[in-house]
């Protein structure tokens, strides 16, 4: 996805990626609003665009929740 390229190097982590993923659902939600405001099919607006927005938002929340606190690495033993 092209939005990830614009992240600064320090933010190319799972939380940074999750925050970007939470911004992506705005596009399909906007599409749904346009469809409904121009007397389009409510089935297409809700079934395609709102469902896509919900899936992408759920993915963003999952990325934030899964990798928010990665486990610490064990200390290296000197031999």
PEDA-V621302 format. One record per backbone hydrogen bond with DSSP energy under -1.0 kcal/mol. CO is the residue of the C=O (numbers start at 1). NH is the residue of the N-H. If there is no record, write none. Layout:
co	nh
CO	NH
CO	NH
This chain:
co	nh
1	4
4	7
8	11
9	12
13	17
14	18
15	19
16	20
17	21
18	22
20	23
20	24
23	26
24	27
25	29
26	30
27	31
28	32
29	33
30	34
31	35
32	36
33	37
34	38
35	40
36	39
41	45
42	46
43	47
44	48
44	49
45	50
46	51
48	52
49	53
50	54
51	55
52	56
53	57
54	58
55	59
56	60
57	61
58	62
59	63
60	64
61	65
62	66
63	67
